[in-house]
Amino acid sequence: MPFSTYMDWALHDPEHGAYGAGRLRIGPCGDFATAPSLGPAFAELLAPQLVEWLESWADCSPQGPISLVEAGPGEGQLALDLAQQIHLRWPALAARLELVLVEPNGGMAERQHQQLASCPLPVRWTSFEQLAVEPVHGVVLAHEVLDALAVERFEHHRGQWCRQRVQLRDTTVELVAAEQLSPAELETLVDLGLEQPGEARPEGWCSELHSGLGPWLSACGSALASGWLLVIDYALEAWRYYAPARASGTLMAYRGQRASADPLLDPGHWDLTAHLCTDSLDRAALLTGWHPLGQCRQGEALLALGLAQALHALSAESTGAGLGERLQRREALLRLVDPAALGDFRWLVYGRGLPAGDVRHPCPPLFLREPPLP
Ligand SMILES: C[S@@+](CC[C@H](N)C(=O)[O-])C[C@H]1O[C@@H](n2cnc3c(N)ncnc32)[C@H](O)[C@@H]1O
């Protein structure tokens, strides 16, 4: 089978998939940690950005509900932290806000129901297809979700770009170079700056194509009548993604805080994930009716949203927290902006259905806004 089918089954099969069966645990004591699993600081800093967008919609349209949609909520921690922040700090907005969770994996959705039992906002679980019947207005947040979409793997084999297939030989699964990529896939590679394989790519050089992005963005777009999509994920520009030196792509497997470059280990028990390519994402977004509104690194975004002030506030004894707790919070804040890890994540924002002026002369998101002149 093509690698993309294998990855889809290994992650999303309802009975045997790592997410489908709800096997993976997210957090410092689980299989891998994500920014929201390090504590509430991430949601505290992100909330004002989401609120700016949600309130700007509320101002244009004084009637009707506003939706904060989270795709792939994992353990549901970020959704809960955001709901608590908004309920506490922006009660007028909270009174009109619903939380909408899009989670295709039953095993994960079960844990989200438990986590959000005390959610102070109305919350519902649905799919993009169901939302498309009555599209919502607001913001879609995709934090570390698009990296879980199945990718196509290809390699340089005898002068051609060939699809990798996963095959079963006796009881062993292995990756093999198979047929040449389709003309449309080859065209995408050329658009991304990868010419025909030649001297620059040795035999066996391999990488990934993000074939799942277009369908996902299209479904997400049909679900959102107007608003913003914020994608937060590890990502590289095409020239870095497909650099000759990156000879085996970006695919990684995670389990029990261990990382492996072998995607075939114990299928259905490891998280499989590939970096996003920012150019592939922009290309797929434009083709599906989204307008790219800007992007930056997470470190820059969080500093613009007040991370330095949050660090400073921890030094004031008036926080009421003990020294141990303050040191722990300080470490979590620093991990979010560590340029060698989470700080290098990308924040990419797209809009659709916004008033024409907003798209042509978009008011830059808070995290991209220049500080006011003194
Ligand atoms: C790496 S986890 C991220 C969880 C959470 N956003 C966080 O950062 O802690 C990926 C999540 O996306 C979900 N997921 C996988 N494919 C998805 C899809 N096509 N649409 C929405 N969610 C998906 C998984 O079940 C899981 O909940």
The ligand as an ORCA input file, in Angstrom:
! r2SCAN-3c Opt
* xyz 0 1
  C      -0.488     15.726     18.149
  S      -2.132     15.674     18.718
  C      -2.336     17.382     19.157
  C      -3.276     17.586     20.274
  C      -3.441     19.003     20.789
  N      -3.852     19.911     19.738
  C      -2.205     19.473     21.479
  O      -1.483     20.262     20.906
  O      -1.939     19.032     22.607
  C      -3.111     15.510     17.244
  C      -4.599     15.510     17.465
  O      -5.246     15.657     16.192
  C      -6.227     14.644     16.034
  N      -6.401     14.444     14.585
  C      -5.754     13.591     13.776
  N      -6.191     13.745     12.494
  C      -7.114     14.712     12.522
  C      -7.941     15.322     11.520
  N      -7.902     14.923     10.248
  N      -8.795     16.301     11.898
  C      -8.847     16.704     13.185
  N      -8.107     16.152     14.178
  C      -7.258     15.171     13.843
  C      -5.665     13.488     16.828
  O      -6.654     12.518     17.132
  C      -5.170     14.241     18.065
  O      -6.234     14.571     18.924
*
